[in-house]
């Protein structure tokens, strides 16, 4: 079974890996293997469409 610390690390790595997500505004908390994401993130696909419109 993965520890909360390991789960947090895995989630953070996945968020940082995804080029569609700006990970700087997202916080990850894990307690009793339940993950909570908090913060603000932009929808880059939507932002890109708005910039080109």
N, C-alpha and C positions, 0 to 999 in steps of 0.2 A: 504494500500500500504506500502511495506517495505521501510525503509529509506536506504540510501547508507551505513550508518554505520552498520545496521543490515545485509544487503546483504553481506558486506565484512566479517562480523563475520561468517555467515553461510558458505560462500565459504571457508574460512580458516579452519573451523571445518571439512568440508568434505575432504579437502586436507590432513589435519593432520590425519584423521581417516583411510584413505586408506593406507594399509601397502605396497602397490606397489609404493608409492610416497614418496620421501624424501622431506618433506615440507620446510626444512631449506633453500633451494636455490630458493624458489618461492615467489615472491612478489605479493600481490593482491591490486589492486586499483579499486575503484568504483566511477564513476561520472555520475550523472543523470541516475542511475540504469544500467549503462553499465559497465561490469566487464572486466578488463584487467589483464592478468597474465603476469609476467615478471620474467626472471631469467633462471637458468639452472637446469635441473633435469635429472637424469639418468633413462634409461629404465631398471628397475631391472630384468625383465624377460630376456632381451638380455644380461645384465651383468652376470646373473647367468649361462646362456648357455655358455658364453665365458670362465667363470672361470672353468667350468667342462670339457671343450673341451681339 
